[in-house]
Amino acid sequence: AEVSTQSTGKMNISGTLDNLQVIKDSSVIFLAVKPHILPGVLKQVAGGITEDKLLISVVNCTTSKQIEDYIGKKVPVMRTLPNTPVKVRSGVVVAYPGTYCLEQHTTLCQSLMEPLGLFSILPSESLIDVASGLCGSSPAFLFMMIDAMADAGVRMGIPRSVATSLAAQTMQGSAKMVLESEEHPIELANNVCSPGGTTIEGVYRLNRAGFKGTVMDAVIGAIEKTQGKEMRYNY
């Protein structure tokens, strides 16, 4: 691949294809490759990595201990997992500090990641695999929900572009209410349901179709896949 001098110039950054040069010139190094590529990359650059560098990994299914072992030095590693909505700075980044991370490394990582959305340090590194299903995979599920809501709107006569915008904005507003209120999501749902009304009719049909269990099963399935568990499908 060629380095785009035009794009790097616009952002006032330097570009290079030399990984060792990147290591030499940087105090914070982001590891952002596929898991099966990471060992080869780290083997290539391990000699240039010193203990005053901070490595921030966004590599899925790879622990900070594995990265430390690949390098063979007491290098601080922050393991993180961002989800795709970070592209619009409304995402989630979960993180866990490795063996040699100090508070200053966590603080630095947080300052770099917080502009992308919600930043959360998890109680244990194993929970990053759980967050992979809860936060990493779930945007796909929510996109499907928006599409299904829009389809219903189209079925009942609303133009596709309008229906999609209305569904997406409704989801965004509902999420904001959950984040900004002190009420449980179910309480917020109950507040919309009038006795014998239109909303409780929709809620009844979702419950009859096993909505909550299906959503939980999808998230748990994604988590277990991340954890490497054998998939069993019962239809």
C-alpha angles and dihedrals in degrees: 000000000000123000110240105232089185095058095040090049092053091053093043094238135124122244129203140161091216109099092192089056089053090052092048095049099042135074092189118044123192116210105208110157135110113284094246091053096049099081092055093047093049091047088054096051104027092102092061097047114099131187093255091066124092117219116203111193124201091172112128123228093016121109126217088242090058090051091048090051093048090054096039095213137098093260121156111246125188112197111208139173120202123185127222097263088073082085087076095034092251098100139110127250118189120189146179127194119237128230097281100038118120127200090264090059092051090048092050092049091049092051090053096045104038094078087065095062135272114009118198132178107213123220092240137012093238088067090067087076088053091049088051089069097034097046108008100050100027097078086071090054092049092048087054090050091052090049092050092049090048091049089055090051091050090047088057096046110273115131113255098244092048093046092051093049092048093049094047094047091047090054092046092049093046091051090050091053090053092050096044102038128069092224125109114250090246090054089052089050092048090052089063094049116090117192108273090357137136098265096052088051089057091044089051091054092048091050092046089054092051094250099164095044091048092052092047090048091052093051093044090048091054090048093050091048089054090049090054095244119158111263117233119188120201114184 
